[in-house]
Amino acid sequence: MHLSADITIIGSGFAGSLTALILKQLGFTLLIIDRGQHPRFAIGESSTPIAGYVLRELAEQYDLPRLVPLTKFGMWQAACPDLMCGVKRGFSYFHHQSHARFESKRDHSGELLVAASADDKSSELHWLRKDVDAFLFKEVCRAGILCYENTQIQSMTFDSQWKINAQGHCGSLEVDTKFVVDASGAATVVAQHCGVADRGDQCLTNSRAVFSHFQDVSSWQSKLDDWGFSPSDYPFPPDKAALHHLFEGGWMWNLRFLDGLLSAGFVLDRTRYPLEPEISAADEWQTTLQRFPSLQEQFASGQLAEVPGDFIRTSRLQRRLERSTGNQWVALPHTAGFIDPLHSTGIAHSLCGVERLVEIIKLHWQRSSMTQALEKYEQVLQKEFTLIDLLVSGCYRSSHNFRLFAAFAMLYFAAATTYERRRLEHGDDFKQAFLCADDEAFVAIVRKAHRRLQTYGQSGTPKSESIHEFELEIRRSITPFNHAGLCDPSARNMYRYTIAPNEHDS
């Protein structure tokens, strides 16, 4: 079968499908090729206020009203209750010592809760990706876009335009296309065919993961209640969050969905926890869980969910293509690279990349300015990866001491809340990089704090006075970016007022 299209999109995850829906609205002829099919298991499930803002703006700007409800929990439940999700009121962190039970202290010295939403109705969400990706793919099919699932690309050549040869259930497919968008994620299909190198080994962050979906896992709040810890000053229930169980050299995520499903995974620093191939993923999960008695108790009644039905273990998570554009092709952010799930940046970063790319195509299609615009896209994307890498690797460096971790983590929240505020203030004129990655003053602050952490790592357990100096340094340095009362000792790590401005106004 021979087909032609203006733009071919490789990969039909949420970012690829959203890109297709927008480009269809702009009048392009499109084709999607995917080696798999929906519904399918995927992680990268935790959304953020930034993601909600961008998705809503894209839906409104490009007349995609059926996507607007996906931006807030209340609207989601009213419009599509059968589409599974979870409530995310913010970020919660609990620090664990190896072979010791967790204790909630009066000063919350081992806890950190940062609010992102004022209530459940206006809250962000966890996306059950199997459902959400399938929903968006159905929207693509509903829009009349040609889609080929279970189709493997065998060759790609470029000579004034792309020629793609693929094989699928429908037989052989030959496509002539003017432009290719690579939304294939870790498969990096175009980069593989073009010989683009992966420089993930140069990232500062060096982590891997073992994870799955579970049923019948106790909520963390219920265990705190069982143990006699019922803090009345939590700004939101800790399970209605991206819940992080933090320990030296790693952490566990808990993302809870309305039907009782729990997405959970350990993310481990590979320098401290190197992969041992002779140990199975299931055994490593159990061994790691046993090191933390409180987590072991939380998961005591848990069972693997039917999907995926087993534990999944990764090699190094970090990916970073040497370049994300070339002759009439471009990679979306999750294809161009990935750092780590610690700060829930994946969905928002992908949406910001879609927003930037469709604007470039709209303004520069088949013009000489297209190349320069894509080069700018590449430059911004690399700055974003660099900043995320710094923000994440610093958290791993400080994971042995929760006061250091909580102080350094404020840099991420300063970046996120400043980005949110600037988007709201500038409206349609907003052009800044994700998380203010192109703000040289802010990036310099992060680099300086990151270097400071290196000295702590070299000198053993830091003294309380030294930690206090680091906390003060973070507090002073982020003053121009602190619109949400971060680094406030009187908050005792319980941040209620970090909600985006439009949340306060609602």
Kinemage of the C-alpha trace (Angstrom):
@kinemage 1
@onewidth
@group {chain A} dominant
@subgroup {mainchain}
@vectorlist {calphas} color= white
{ca met a 1} P 0.000 0.000 0.000
{ca his a 2} L 1.352 3.411 -0.974
{ca leu a 3} L 0.323 6.550 0.927
{ca ser a 4} L 1.304 10.211 1.055
{ca ala a 5} L 1.017 12.695 3.917
{ca asp a 6} L 2.228 16.135 4.843
{ca ile a 7} L 3.319 14.904 8.268
{ca thr a 8} L 3.829 11.408 9.625
{ca ile a 9} L 3.808 10.899 13.390
{ca ile a 10} L 5.589 7.858 14.776
{ca gly a 11} L 3.992 6.784 18.048
{ca ser a 12} L 0.429 7.217 19.297
{ca gly a 13} L 0.938 7.865 22.990
{ca phe a 14} L -0.753 10.938 24.431
{ca ala a 15} L 1.811 13.379 22.998
{ca gly a 16} L 1.772 11.904 19.514
{ca ser a 17} L -2.027 11.732 19.450
{ca leu a 18} L -2.401 15.286 20.749
{ca thr a 19} L 0.037 16.560 18.129
{ca ala a 20} L -1.978 14.811 15.434
{ca leu a 21} L -5.273 16.293 16.653
{ca ile a 22} L -3.854 19.821 16.597
{ca leu a 23} L -2.186 19.490 13.215
{ca lys a 24} L -5.441 18.116 11.803
{ca gln a 25} L -7.150 21.300 12.988
{ca leu a 26} L -4.474 23.285 11.153
{ca gly a 27} L -5.344 21.542 7.900
{ca phe a 28} L -2.468 19.100 7.460
{ca thr a 29} L -2.822 15.607 6.011
{ca leu a 30} L -1.515 13.172 8.593
{ca leu a 31} L -0.546 9.599 9.177
{ca ile a 32} L 0.253 7.827 12.465
{ca ile a 33} L 2.351 4.676 12.664
{ca asp a 34} L 2.693 2.718 15.917
{ca arg a 35} L 4.414 -0.600 16.510
{ca gly a 36} L 1.906 -1.488 19.270
{ca gln a 37} L -1.779 -0.992 19.897
{ca his a 38} L -4.147 0.494 22.455
{ca pro a 39} L -5.027 -0.069 25.230
{ca arg a 40} L -1.566 -0.765 26.634
{ca phe a 41} L 0.269 -0.419 29.915
{ca ala a 42} L 2.363 2.715 30.379
{ca ile a 43} L 3.729 4.748 33.246
{ca gly a 44} L 4.485 8.455 33.499
{ca glu a 45} L 1.137 9.019 35.176
{ca ser a 46} L 1.442 12.059 37.445
{ca ser a 47} L 0.240 15.393 36.096
{ca thr a 48} L 1.004 18.882 37.467
{ca pro a 49} L -0.568 22.362 37.330
{ca ile a 50} L 1.690 23.225 34.390
{ca ala a 51} L 0.359 20.249 32.451
{ca gly a 52} L -3.210 21.329 33.156
{ca tyr a 53} L -2.557 24.890 31.998
{ca val a 54} L -0.895 23.846 28.761
{ca leu a 55} L -3.444 21.186 27.861
{ca arg a 56} L -6.354 23.555 28.475
{ca glu a 57} L -4.754 26.314 26.403
{ca leu a 58} L -4.069 23.913 23.550
{ca ala a 59} L -7.614 22.548 23.672
{ca glu a 60} L -9.112 26.037 23.615
{ca gln a 61} L -6.739 27.492 21.030
{ca tyr a 62} L -7.224 24.626 18.576
{ca asp a 63} L -10.917 23.976 19.209
{ca leu a 64} L -10.612 20.583 20.901
{ca pro a 65} L -13.318 20.939 23.590
{ca arg a 66} L -13.424 17.232 24.437
{ca leu a 67} L -9.932 17.548 25.917
{ca val a 68} L -10.703 20.400 28.332
{ca pro a 69} L -12.160 18.089 31.037
{ca leu a 70} L -8.821 16.285 31.268
{ca thr a 71} L -7.271 19.330 32.932
{ca lys a 72} L -8.962 19.215 36.376
{ca phe a 73} L -10.329 16.416 38.523
{ca gly a 74} L -13.798 17.925 38.952
{ca met a 75} L -14.319 18.451 35.225
{ca trp a 76} L -12.871 15.018 34.455
{ca gln a 77} L -15.349 13.295 36.783
{ca ala a 78} L -18.300 15.260 35.405
{ca ala a 79} L -17.479 14.678 31.742
{ca cys a 80} L -15.788 11.268 31.570
{ca pro a 81} L -16.161 9.310 34.840
{ca asp a 82} L -15.383 6.022 33.090
{ca leu a 83} L -11.893 7.277 32.230
{ca met a 84} L -9.806 6.214 35.213
{ca cys a 85} L -7.729 8.764 37.098
{ca gly a 86} L -6.562 9.693 40.580
{ca val a 87} L -6.655 12.851 42.688
{ca lys a 88} L -3.387 14.746 42.973
{ca arg a 89} L -3.542 17.574 45.491
{ca gly a 90} L 0.222 18.011 45.557
{ca phe a 91} L 3.500 16.319 46.447
{ca ser a 92} L 4.127 14.388 49.670
{ca tyr a 93} L 7.457 13.034 50.926
{ca phe a 94} L 8.264 10.717 53.848
{ca his a 95} L 11.819 9.888 54.874
{ca his a 96} L 12.757 6.339 55.863
{ca gln a 97} L 15.829 4.908 57.540
{ca ser a 98} L 16.946 1.426 56.573
{ca his a 99} L 15.623 -1.273 58.945
{ca ala a 100} L 13.776 1.268 61.083
{ca arg a 101} L 10.083 2.062 61.368
{ca phe a 102} L 8.841 5.406 60.099
{ca glu a 103} L 7.924 7.966 62.749
{ca ser a 104} L 5.939 11.141 62.191
{ca lys a 105} L 7.440 13.806 64.435
{ca arg a 106} L 5.767 16.930 65.769
{ca asp a 107} L 8.099 19.190 63.755
{ca his a 108} L 7.645 17.114 60.551
{ca ser a 109} L 11.414 16.847 60.265
{ca gly a 110} L 11.030 13.713 58.156
{ca glu a 111} L 8.039 14.844 56.092
{ca leu a 112} L 7.322 17.390 53.385
{ca leu a 113} L 3.912 18.186 51.859
{ca val a 114} L 3.583 20.828 49.137
{ca ala a 115} L 0.087 21.713 47.953
{ca ala a 116} L -0.720 22.221 44.286
{ca ser a 117} L -4.530 22.478 44.501
{ca ala a 118} L -7.008 23.993 46.926
{ca asp a 119} L -9.461 21.068 46.933
{ca asp a 120} L -10.313 17.836 45.138
{ca lys a 121} L -12.517 19.512 42.541
{ca ser a 122} L -9.754 21.821 41.318
{ca ser a 123} L -6.964 19.307 41.816
{ca glu a 124} L -4.527 17.894 39.319
{ca leu a 125} L -4.674 14.248 38.373
{ca his a 126} L -2.913 10.975 37.976
{ca trp a 127} L -3.575 9.683 34.485
{ca leu a 128} L -4.136 5.957 34.128
{ca arg a 129} L -2.165 6.019 30.935
{ca lys a 130} L -3.716 2.862 29.537
{ca asp a 131} L -7.083 4.646 29.570
{ca val a 132} L -5.984 8.183 28.720
{ca asp a 133} L -3.727 7.219 25.839
{ca ala a 134} L -6.471 4.987 24.410
{ca phe a 135} L -9.020 7.818 24.759
{ca leu a 136} L -6.808 10.266 22.871
{ca phe a 137} L -6.061 7.679 20.204
{ca lys a 138} L -9.805 7.165 19.721
{ca glu a 139} L -10.125 10.930 19.302
{ca val a 140} L -7.489 10.734 16.575
{ca cys a 141} L -9.416 7.992 14.762
{ca arg a 142} L -12.649 9.922 15.292
{ca ala a 143} L -11.011 12.913 13.560
{ca gly a 144} L -10.441 10.811 10.463
{ca ile a 145} L -6.661 10.628 10.762
{ca leu a 146} L -5.157 7.523 9.178
{ca cys a 147} L -3.646 5.310 11.887
{ca tyr a 148} L -1.655 2.111 11.514
{ca glu a 149} L -1.156 0.112 14.720
{ca asn a 150} L 0.941 -3.063 15.050
{ca thr a 151} L 3.120 -1.681 12.279
{ca gln a 152} L 6.900 -1.865 12.418
{ca ile a 153} L 9.017 0.642 10.515
{ca gln a 154} L 11.707 -1.179 8.565
{ca ser a 155} L 13.468 1.641 6.743
{ca met a 156} L 13.472 5.425 6.486
{ca thr a 157} L 15.298 7.429 3.826
{ca phe a 158} L 15.345 11.145 3.108
{ca asp a 159} L 15.792 12.746 -0.314
{ca ser a 160} L 13.909 16.060 -0.390
{ca gln a 161} L 11.176 14.193 1.490
{ca trp a 162} L 10.915 11.055 3.625
{ca lys a 163} L 10.189 7.579 2.308
{ca ile a 164} L 9.105 5.174 5.023
{ca asn a 165} L 8.733 1.435 4.547
{ca ala a 166} L 6.826 -0.492 7.198
{ca gln a 167} L 5.259 -3.875 7.745
{ca gly a 168} L 2.098 -4.512 9.706
{ca his a 169} L -1.041 -6.581 10.007
{ca cys a 170} L -2.327 -4.861 6.889
{ca gly a 171} L 0.751 -5.874 4.924
{ca ser a 172} L 3.474 -3.668 3.497
{ca leu a 173} L 3.190 0.091 3.799
{ca glu a 174} L 5.132 2.654 1.795
{ca val a 175} L 4.762 6.283 2.857
{ca asp a 176} L 5.967 9.470 1.185
{ca thr a 177} L 5.889 12.298 3.690
{ca lys a 178} L 7.298 15.822 3.896
{ca phe a 179} L 7.947 15.839 7.640
{ca val a 180} L 8.250 13.324 10.482
{ca val a 181} L 7.423 13.850 14.165
{ca asp a 182} L 9.035 11.211 16.360
{ca ala a 183} L 6.754 10.515 19.325
{ca ser a 184} L 8.002 6.966 19.824
{ca gly a 185} L 9.502 7.585 23.277
{ca ala a 186} L 12.382 5.348 24.300
{ca ala a 187} L 12.277 3.579 20.913
{ca thr a 188} L 13.688 6.796 19.327
{ca val a 189} L 12.763 5.442 15.904
{ca val a 190} L 14.002 8.307 13.721
{ca ala a 191} L 17.197 8.763 15.725
{ca gln a 192} L 17.932 5.062 15.341
{ca his a 193} L 17.509 5.246 11.558
{ca cys a 194} L 19.548 8.463 11.349
{ca gly a 195} L 22.383 7.285 13.587
{ca val a 196} L 21.820 9.943 16.264
{ca ala a 197} L 23.736 9.059 19.424
{ca asp a 198} L 22.216 8.797 22.893
{ca arg a 199} L 24.204 10.826 25.441
{ca gly a 200} L 22.228 9.696 28.475
{ca asp a 201} L 25.411 8.386 30.044
{ca gln a 202} L 26.547 11.997 30.424
{ca cys a 203} L 23.620 12.927 32.667
{ca leu a 204} L 24.356 13.713 36.321
{ca thr a 205} L 21.359 11.638 37.391
{ca asn a 206} L 22.071 7.911 37.292
{ca ser a 207} L 19.004 5.904 38.263
{ca arg a 208} L 17.009 2.798 37.409
{ca ala a 209} L 13.593 1.517 38.441
{ca val a 210} L 11.587 -1.583 39.374
{ca phe a 211} L 7.818 -1.123 39.390
{ca ser a 212} L 4.324 -2.411 38.712
{ca his a 213} L 0.639 -1.789 39.394
{ca phe a 214} L -0.979 -3.212 42.524
{ca gln a 215} L -4.360 -3.850 44.119
{ca asp a 216} L -5.302 -3.963 47.818
{ca val a 217} L -2.351 -1.898 49.062
{ca ser a 218} L -3.161 -0.007 52.263
{ca ser a 219} L -3.194 3.764 52.041
{ca trp a 220} L -0.295 5.505 53.739
{ca gln a 221} L -2.726 7.569 55.801
{ca ser a 222} L -4.383 4.410 57.151
{ca lys a 223} L -1.003 3.118 58.301
{ca leu a 224} L -0.164 6.437 59.950
{ca asp a 225} L -3.492 6.147 61.782
{ca asp a 226} L -2.714 2.570 62.826
{ca trp a 227} L 0.618 3.659 64.247
{ca gly a 228} L -0.896 6.552 66.195
{ca phe a 229} L 0.286 9.306 63.850
{ca ser a 230} L -2.695 11.405 62.764
{ca pro a 231} L -1.299 14.833 61.948
{ca ser a 232} L -4.048 17.422 61.862
{ca asp a 233} L -1.893 19.985 60.068
{ca tyr a 234} L -1.334 18.145 56.795
{ca pro a 235} L -2.465 20.516 54.005
{ca phe a 236} L -4.084 17.579 52.164
{ca pro a 237} L -4.403 13.791 52.579
{ca pro a 238} L -0.926 12.417 51.802
{ca asp a 239} L -2.229 9.699 49.462
{ca lys a 240} L -4.014 12.256 47.273
{ca ala a 241} L -0.650 13.223 45.888
{ca ala a 242} L 2.441 12.073 44.138
{ca leu a 243} L 3.580 10.293 47.290
{ca his a 244} L 7.328 9.751 47.672
{ca his a 245} L 8.882 7.390 50.208
{ca leu a 246} L 12.433 8.708 50.337
{ca phe a 247} L 15.534 6.890 51.574
{ca glu a 248} L 19.261 7.239 51.089
{ca gly a 249} L 20.051 6.644 47.435
{ca gly a 250} L 16.509 6.168 46.233
{ca trp a 251} L 12.780 6.522 46.658
{ca met a 252} L 9.463 4.816 46.044
{ca trp a 253} L 6.514 6.393 44.226
{ca asn a 254} L 2.871 5.762 45.144
{ca leu a 255} L 0.173 7.020 42.752
{ca arg a 256} L -3.343 6.000 43.766
{ca phe a 257} L -6.314 5.731 41.383
{ca leu a 258} L -10.005 5.945 42.195
{ca asp a 259} L -10.639 2.239 41.582
{ca gly a 260} L -8.062 1.214 44.194
{ca leu a 261} L -5.260 0.586 41.727
{ca leu a 262} L -1.839 1.742 42.926
{ca ser a 263} L 1.105 2.529 40.683
{ca ala a 264} L 4.264 1.989 42.727
{ca gly a 265} L 7.936 1.705 41.962
{ca phe a 266} L 11.377 1.965 43.483
{ca val a 267} L 13.808 4.312 41.740
{ca leu a 268} L 17.384 3.597 42.761
{ca asp a 269} L 20.689 5.405 42.321
{ca arg a 270} L 22.764 2.990 40.255
{ca thr a 271} L 26.008 4.001 41.954
{ca arg a 272} L 24.609 2.829 45.282
{ca tyr a 273} L 22.315 0.066 44.007
{ca pro a 274} L 23.889 -1.414 40.875
{ca leu a 275} L 21.755 -3.801 38.871
{ca glu a 276} L 22.373 -7.469 39.714
{ca pro a 277} L 21.007 -9.414 36.724
{ca glu a 278} L 21.071 -12.725 38.565
{ca ile a 279} L 18.426 -11.411 40.983
{ca ser a 280} L 14.922 -11.272 39.493
{ca ala a 281} L 12.896 -8.071 39.476
{ca ala a 282} L 10.365 -9.675 41.865
{ca asp a 283} L 13.099 -10.687 44.301
{ca glu a 284} L 14.709 -7.263 44.172
{ca trp a 285} L 11.331 -5.671 44.905
{ca gln a 286} L 10.818 -7.864 47.950
{ca thr a 287} L 14.380 -7.400 49.194
{ca thr a 288} L 14.139 -3.619 48.900
{ca leu a 289} L 10.720 -3.581 50.558
{ca gln a 290} L 12.023 -5.638 53.479
{ca arg a 291} L 14.634 -2.987 54.249
{ca phe a 292} L 11.863 -0.596 55.252
{ca pro a 293} L 9.487 -2.157 57.819
{ca ser a 294} L 6.792 0.484 57.450
{ca leu a 295} L 6.652 0.073 53.683
{ca gln a 296} L 6.600 -3.681 54.055
{ca glu a 297} L 3.591 -3.332 56.339
{ca gln a 298} L 1.862 -0.964 53.919
{ca phe a 299} L 2.238 -3.504 51.093
{ca ala a 300} L 1.530 -6.585 53.225
{ca ser a 301} L -1.891 -7.244 51.665
{ca gly a 302} L -1.006 -5.932 48.215
{ca gln a 303} L -1.279 -8.047 45.087
{ca leu a 304} L 0.015 -7.461 41.591
{ca ala a 305} L -2.675 -6.028 39.333
{ca glu a 306} L -3.765 -7.995 36.277
{ca val a 307} L -1.985 -5.463 34.064
{ca pro a 308} L 0.999 -5.638 33.740
{ca gly a 309} L 0.819 -8.682 36.029
{ca asp a 310} L 4.527 -8.773 36.867
{ca phe a 311} L 7.382 -6.566 38.002
{ca ile a 312} L 9.164 -4.482 35.377
{ca arg a 313} L 12.789 -3.490 35.828
{ca thr a 314} L 14.747 -0.993 33.781
{ca ser a 315} L 18.375 -0.390 33.044
{ca arg a 316} L 19.551 3.214 33.348
{ca leu a 317} L 16.577 5.546 32.944
{ca gln a 318} L 18.479 8.505 31.551
{ca arg a 319} L 18.261 9.141 27.819
{ca arg a 320} L 19.344 12.262 25.955
{ca leu a 321} L 19.656 12.325 22.197
{ca glu a 322} L 22.625 14.209 20.852
{ca arg a 323} L 20.167 16.131 18.688
{ca ser a 324} L 16.391 16.151 18.471
{ca thr a 325} L 15.951 17.615 14.973
{ca gly a 326} L 17.341 16.984 11.507
{ca asn a 327} L 16.316 16.938 7.855
{ca gln a 328} L 12.569 17.541 8.128
{ca trp a 329} L 12.173 15.626 11.400
{ca val a 330} L 11.802 16.475 15.051
{ca ala a 331} L 11.538 14.495 18.277
{ca leu a 332} L 9.022 15.359 20.986
{ca pro a 333} L 10.531 15.757 24.494
{ca his a 334} L 9.961 12.222 25.794
{ca thr a 335} L 11.606 10.840 22.663
{ca ala a 336} L 14.468 13.343 22.776
{ca gly a 337} L 15.279 12.409 26.348
{ca phe a 338} L 14.220 11.471 29.835
{ca ile a 339} L 15.835 12.145 33.209
{ca asp a 340} L 13.831 10.657 36.093
{ca pro a 341} L 10.241 10.610 37.419
{ca leu a 342} L 11.121 12.279 40.744
{ca his a 343} L 9.486 15.670 40.046
{ca ser a 344} L 6.618 14.424 37.831
{ca thr a 345} L 7.947 16.476 34.930
{ca gly a 346} L 7.164 14.035 32.116
{ca ile a 347} L 3.567 14.897 31.165
{ca ala a 348} L 4.050 18.652 31.513
{ca his a 349} L 7.337 18.650 29.609
{ca ser a 350} L 5.784 16.646 26.769
{ca leu a 351} L 2.828 19.032 26.546
{ca cys a 352} L 5.140 22.067 26.489
{ca gly a 353} L 7.062 20.417 23.655
{ca val a 354} L 3.857 19.772 21.699
{ca glu a 355} L 2.818 23.390 22.245
{ca arg a 356} L 6.139 24.700 20.970
{ca leu a 357} L 6.306 22.352 17.990
{ca val a 358} L 2.818 22.953 16.617
{ca glu a 359} L 3.423 26.702 16.863
{ca ile a 360} L 6.605 26.284 14.801
{ca ile a 361} L 4.807 24.227 12.160
{ca lys a 362} L 1.915 26.676 12.045
{ca leu a 363} L 4.187 29.695 11.538
{ca his a 364} L 7.051 28.261 9.472
{ca trp a 365} L 5.722 25.333 7.419
{ca gln a 366} L 7.605 25.079 4.097
{ca arg a 367} L 9.382 28.362 4.719
{ca ser a 368} L 13.121 28.940 4.911
{ca ser a 369} L 12.665 29.998 8.548
{ca met a 370} L 11.626 26.446 9.526
{ca thr a 371} L 15.201 25.241 9.993
{ca gln a 372} L 16.109 28.099 12.303
{ca ala a 373} L 12.913 27.638 14.316
{ca leu a 374} L 13.655 23.941 14.813
{ca glu a 375} L 17.217 24.761 15.865
{ca lys a 376} L 15.749 27.048 18.514
{ca tyr a 377} L 13.436 24.211 19.605
{ca glu a 378} L 16.508 22.001 19.978
{ca gln a 379} L 18.407 24.582 22.021
{ca val a 380} L 15.519 25.142 24.409
{ca leu a 381} L 14.932 21.414 24.828
{ca gln a 382} L 18.566 20.852 25.772
{ca lys a 383} L 18.395 23.628 28.363
{ca glu a 384} L 15.298 22.004 29.838
{ca phe a 385} L 16.990 18.604 30.120
{ca thr a 386} L 20.024 20.220 31.738
{ca leu a 387} L 17.922 21.952 34.383
{ca ile a 388} L 15.787 18.895 35.146
{ca asp a 389} L 18.972 16.833 35.480
{ca leu a 390} L 20.397 19.308 37.998
{ca leu a 391} L 17.148 19.479 39.993
{ca val a 392} L 16.846 15.693 40.175
{ca ser a 393} L 20.476 14.718 40.735
{ca gly a 394} L 20.722 17.208 43.587
{ca cys a 395} L 17.827 15.474 45.306
{ca tyr a 396} L 19.624 12.133 45.047
{ca arg a 397} L 22.803 13.708 46.424
{ca ser a 398} L 20.877 14.990 49.439
{ca ser a 399} L 18.701 11.919 50.040
{ca his a 400} L 20.781 10.838 53.049
{ca asn a 401} L 19.705 13.910 55.015
{ca phe a 402} L 16.086 15.016 54.828
{ca arg a 403} L 16.787 18.626 55.790
{ca leu a 404} L 19.197 18.944 52.877
{ca phe a 405} L 16.722 17.218 50.572
{ca ala a 406} L 13.797 19.431 51.608
{ca ala a 407} L 15.894 22.568 51.099
{ca phe a 408} L 17.169 21.541 47.673
{ca ala a 409} L 13.700 20.378 46.577
{ca met a 410} L 12.503 23.958 47.077
{ca leu a 411} L 14.400 24.826 43.898
{ca tyr a 412} L 12.038 22.636 41.875
{ca phe a 413} L 8.988 24.197 43.500
{ca ala a 414} L 10.404 27.684 42.922
{ca ala a 415} L 10.870 26.829 39.244
{ca ala a 416} L 7.399 25.319 38.887
{ca thr a 417} L 5.491 28.087 40.671
{ca thr a 418} L 7.448 30.839 38.887
{ca tyr a 419} L 6.748 29.214 35.530
{ca glu a 420} L 3.048 28.928 36.397
{ca arg a 421} L 2.861 32.570 37.465
{ca arg a 422} L 4.698 33.853 34.393
{ca arg a 423} L 2.396 31.908 32.078
{ca leu a 424} L -0.633 33.472 33.738
{ca glu a 425} L 0.851 36.970 33.699
{ca his a 426} L 1.975 36.966 30.058
{ca gly a 427} L -0.851 34.955 28.477
{ca asp a 428} L -0.471 34.450 24.737
{ca asp a 429} L 2.853 36.301 24.725
{ca phe a 430} L 4.500 33.721 27.011
{ca lys a 431} L 7.468 32.025 25.326
{ca gln a 432} L 9.700 30.906 28.210
{ca ala a 433} L 11.268 27.462 28.479
{ca phe a 434} L 9.778 24.782 30.721
{ca leu a 435} L 10.546 25.392 34.414
{ca cys a 436} L 12.314 28.679 33.510
{ca ala a 437} L 15.218 26.700 32.047
{ca asp a 438} L 16.239 29.697 29.925
{ca asp a 439} L 16.371 32.043 32.926
{ca glu a 440} L 20.125 32.269 33.394
{ca ala a 441} L 19.852 33.759 36.887
{ca phe a 442} L 17.717 30.887 38.122
{ca val a 443} L 19.849 28.189 36.513
{ca ala a 444} L 22.949 29.759 38.122
{ca ile a 445} L 21.256 29.449 41.527
{ca val a 446} L 20.561 25.773 40.929
{ca arg a 447} L 24.127 25.118 39.768
{ca lys a 448} L 25.574 26.813 42.842
{ca ala a 449} L 23.359 24.837 45.222
{ca his a 450} L 24.206 21.628 43.364
{ca arg a 451} L 27.934 22.294 43.765
{ca arg a 452} L 27.415 22.998 47.455
{ca leu a 453} L 25.800 19.584 47.889
{ca gln a 454} L 28.892 17.943 46.452
{ca thr a 455} L 30.918 19.224 49.407
{ca tyr a 456} L 28.466 17.625 51.834
{ca gly a 457} L 28.775 14.322 50.049
{ca gln a 458} L 32.550 14.457 50.428
{ca ser a 459} L 32.588 15.330 54.114
{ca gly a 460} L 30.306 12.663 55.605
{ca thr a 461} L 27.286 13.520 57.730
{ca pro a 462} L 26.978 17.322 57.732
{ca lys a 463} L 26.691 19.207 60.993
{ca ser a 464} L 23.407 20.877 61.899
{ca glu a 465} L 25.000 24.309 61.598
{ca ser a 466} L 26.196 23.548 58.092
{ca ile a 467} L 22.746 22.334 57.054
{ca his a 468} L 21.225 25.506 58.495
{ca glu a 469} L 23.610 27.581 56.382
{ca phe a 470} L 22.531 25.661 53.282
{ca glu a 471} L 18.853 26.247 54.109
{ca leu a 472} L 19.484 29.963 54.534
{ca glu a 473} L 21.442 30.089 51.284
{ca ile a 474} L 18.556 28.469 49.362
{ca arg a 475} L 16.043 30.785 51.013
{ca arg a 476} L 18.037 33.908 50.142
{ca ser a 477} L 18.904 32.868 46.618
{ca ile a 478} L 15.342 32.050 45.503
{ca thr a 479} L 13.842 35.287 46.856
{ca pro a 480} L 13.131 36.676 43.336
{ca phe a 481} L 11.442 33.375 42.425
{ca asn a 482} L 9.659 32.693 45.713
{ca his a 483} L 6.023 33.647 45.177
{ca ala a 484} L 4.604 30.837 47.310
{ca gly a 485} L 6.161 31.134 50.771
{ca leu a 486} L 8.793 28.459 50.193
{ca cys a 487} L 11.620 27.900 52.695
{ca asp a 488} L 9.505 29.212 55.559
{ca pro a 489} L 10.669 27.613 58.846
{ca ser a 490} L 7.312 28.366 60.478
{ca ala a 491} L 5.581 26.141 57.903
{ca arg a 492} L 7.396 23.108 59.356
{ca asn a 493} L 7.523 21.477 55.910
{ca met a 494} L 3.744 21.774 55.468
{ca tyr a 495} L 3.149 24.142 52.525
{ca arg a 496} L -0.491 25.111 52.033
{ca tyr a 497} L -0.008 28.267 50.004
{ca thr a 498} L 1.957 27.000 47.031
{ca ile a 499} L -1.206 26.847 44.891
{ca ala a 500} L -1.128 28.597 41.540
{ca pro a 501} L -2.638 32.106 41.477
{ca asn a 502} L -5.746 31.152 39.516
{ca glu a 503} L -6.489 28.522 42.156
{ca his a 504} L -6.691 31.222 44.809
{ca asp a 505} L -8.995 33.242 42.600
{ca ser a 506} L -11.454 30.408 42.025
